[in-house]
């Protein structure tokens, strides 16, 4: 339990003002048992329903999200500080997710027939496992939950949500949206508990598996608890994503995209471009364009329409980020922009750029979950890939070059779960997302994510 909570429950704190806007009592063990009992009953009925019926209900969730977009966006802004325009975009993205899965249910869940060369008929069916525990973060309080929960529920499973402490209002709103869409009550159920309660919940026989988006230490602890109980996990544990700009890239386009890729959501994005790796021959031009773009960012009250970057979500996170920056500067990093904690209320931190970054600095080797860009200069493409892979993480990356044949060869040498060529990392229901190394394992989204929590049951029929 973080020190930003009270002893009896979780606190919602407006990051723009520092004011407490909600108090949410923790559930007791008895509360959790009752919630799980209802969820198990709901999941059993849901699993027995035709998948087309489940898809229709998922589609209604998307429609309900659109109907409630304004109020839900305002809630996101107040609880975690996301600019209101970006909060609306998050709700809309969730709606599109639901509608995509609803429209593609038949293809995604179709039985797979295997060629047995005449030796009978082999069919793989994708069947539900039961209730999946979802331990979710605050940075995209609707999207992170639904990108996991929607395919899990479409497959016939239930979803028990343990959301981040500071977005319990969003968790309750998700419950209401799904109930109003006509999905069986308690199919997505919320438990407000501390991390210390998770081993008991994971051990419960009604929990079939777990999906986690969190920091590395928290994810490893939950995976260990699940492993002791022989339960599957999917982990998305963040990263230190490389953004490689080669000498033949469209430099101005790359720089403009890097501004968004690093500073959207105040840099609080797992797949954000955290280490910007640039060939020396274009470094001056790239940096001039990048710095100009960062200086032009409109930082301010997230409730105002014009704001492009709001505060960080928590004071403790701001303190940790500032510590990483100070330690890096002490080791020789050059502070180009930002780097000072501002006076005044809220958890604001200015967009920050560090140059001269080397491997002994925190901004090089640690995940920086906030608005700081680490600029690393390299001699050539081979050097760029060496630096990109010199990380404990492996979530996603970006590569900028005009030579597509060269790009096709280079991307296979980059040790990440995804590489985006001439673009920024972004999650999309049509394609999988997930990492390797200490960024975790397993995939979310697309058919890969849907089948992570299915029993791929083989039936082999012989006359």
Rosetta blueprint (number, residue, H / E / L):
1 X L
2 X L
3 X L
4 X L
5 X L
6 X E
7 X L
8 X L
9 X E
10 X E
11 X E
12 X E
13 X E
14 X L
15 X L
16 X L
17 X L
18 X L
19 X L
20 X E
21 X E
22 X E
23 X E
24 X E
25 X E
26 X L
27 X L
28 X L
29 X H
30 X H
31 X H
32 X H
33 X H
34 X H
35 X H
36 X H
37 X H
38 X H
39 X H
40 X H
41 X H
42 X H
43 X H
44 X H
45 X H
46 X H
47 X H
48 X H
49 X L
50 X L
51 X H
52 X H
53 X H
54 X H
55 X H
56 X H
57 X H
58 X H
59 X H
60 X H
61 X H
62 X H
63 X H
64 X H
65 X H
66 X H
67 X H
68 X L
69 X H
70 X H
71 X H
72 X H
73 X H
74 X H
75 X H
76 X H
77 X H
78 X H
79 X H
80 X H
81 X L
82 X L
83 X L
84 X H
85 X H
86 X H
87 X H
88 X H
89 X H
90 X H
91 X H
92 X H
93 X H
94 X H
95 X H
96 X H
97 X H
98 X H
99 X H
100 X H
101 X H
102 X H
103 X H
104 X L
105 X H
106 X H
107 X H
108 X H
109 X L
110 X L
111 X L
112 X E
113 X E
114 X E
115 X L
116 X L
117 X L
118 X L
119 X L
120 X L
121 X E
122 X E
123 X E
124 X E
125 X E
126 X E
127 X E
128 X E
129 X L
130 X L
131 X E
132 X E
133 X E
134 X E
135 X E
136 X L
137 X L
138 X L
139 X L
140 X L
141 X L
142 X L
143 X H
144 X H
145 X H
146 X H
147 X H
148 X H
149 X H
150 X H
151 X H
152 X H
153 X H
154 X H
155 X L
156 X L
157 X L
158 X E
159 X E
160 X E
161 X E
162 X E
163 X L
164 X L
165 X H
166 X H
167 X H
168 X H
169 X H
170 X H
171 X H
172 X H
173 X H
174 X H
175 X H
176 X H
177 X H
178 X H
179 X H
180 X H
181 X L
182 X L
183 X L
184 X L
185 X L
186 X L
187 X L
188 X E
189 X E
190 X E
191 X L
192 X L
193 X L
194 X L
195 X H
196 X H
197 X H
198 X H
199 X H
200 X H
201 X H
202 X H
203 X H
204 X L
205 X L
206 X L
207 X E
208 X E
209 X E
210 X E
211 X E
212 X E
213 X E
214 X L
215 X L
216 X H
217 X H
218 X H
219 X H
220 X H
221 X H
222 X H
223 X H
224 X H
225 X H
226 X H
227 X H
228 X H
229 X L
230 X L
231 X L
232 X E
233 X E
234 X E
235 X E
236 X E
237 X L
238 X L
239 X L
240 X L
241 X E
242 X E
243 X E
244 X E
245 X E
246 X L
247 X L
248 X L
249 X L
250 X L
251 X H
252 X H
253 X H
254 X H
255 X H
256 X H
257 X H
258 X H
259 X H
260 X H
261 X H
262 X H
263 X H
264 X H
265 X H
266 X H
267 X H
268 X L
269 X L
270 X L
271 X L
272 X L
273 X E
274 X E
275 X E
276 X E
277 X E
278 X E
279 X E
280 X H
281 X H
282 X H
283 X H
284 X H
285 X H
286 X H
287 X H
288 X H
289 X H
290 X H
291 X H
292 X H
293 X H
294 X H
295 X H
296 X L
297 X L
298 X L
299 X E
300 X L
301 X L
302 X L
303 X L
304 X L
305 X L
306 X L
307 X L
308 X L
309 X E
310 X L
311 X L
312 X L
313 X L
314 X L
315 X H
316 X H
317 X H
318 X H
319 X H
320 X H
321 X H
322 X H
323 X H
324 X H
325 X H
326 X H
327 X H
328 X H
329 X H
330 X H
331 X L
332 X L
333 X L
334 X E
335 X E
336 X E
337 X E
338 X L
339 X L
340 X L
341 X L
342 X L
343 X L
344 X L
345 X L
346 X L
347 X L
348 X L
349 X L
350 X L
351 X L
352 X E
353 X E
354 X E
355 X E
356 X L
357 X L
358 X L
359 X L
360 X L
361 X L
362 X H
363 X H
364 X H
365 X H
366 X L
367 X L
368 X L
369 X L
370 X L
371 X L
372 X E
373 X E
374 X E
375 X E
376 X E
377 X E
378 X E
379 X L
380 X L
381 X H
382 X H
383 X H
384 X H
385 X H
386 X H
387 X H
388 X H
389 X H
390 X L
391 X L
392 X L
393 X E
394 X E
395 X L
396 X E
397 X E
398 X E
399 X E
400 X E
401 X L
402 X L
403 X L
404 X H
405 X H
406 X H
407 X H
408 X H
409 X H
410 X H
411 X H
412 X L
413 X L
414 X L
415 X L
416 X L
417 X L
418 X E
419 X E
420 X E
421 X E
422 X L
423 X L
424 X L
425 X L
426 X L
427 X L
428 X L
429 X L
430 X L
431 X L
432 X L
433 X E
434 X L
435 X L
436 X E
437 X E
438 X L
439 X L
440 X E
441 X E
442 X L
443 X L
444 X E
445 X L
446 X H
447 X H
448 X H
449 X H
450 X H
451 X H
452 X H
453 X L
454 X E
455 X E
456 X E
457 X E
458 X E
459 X E
460 X E
461 X E
462 X L
463 X L
